[in-house]
């Protein structure tokens, strides 16, 4: 049972990583890339949004750095170490 939970956490962290990489290239409306982007958005936003509400993005000049994926990676890694050993 714990191996299944560990696998789910690892897959979710991989999905978050893919979303981070995809955020560097904005989607063009009506493309397949936009549809894929939307799927990863829907999968990760329920976890990232509450963290973002507590920890807003940090302003870096004219841009912002979203720290919520970093928090998810830290918590996910801690969960994997606690559960999976």
Secondary structure, 3 states (H helix, E strand, C coil): CHHHHHHHHHHHHHHHHHHHHHCCCCCCCCCHHHHHHHHHHHHHHHHHHHHHHHCCCEEECCEEECCHHHHHHHHHHHHHHHHHC
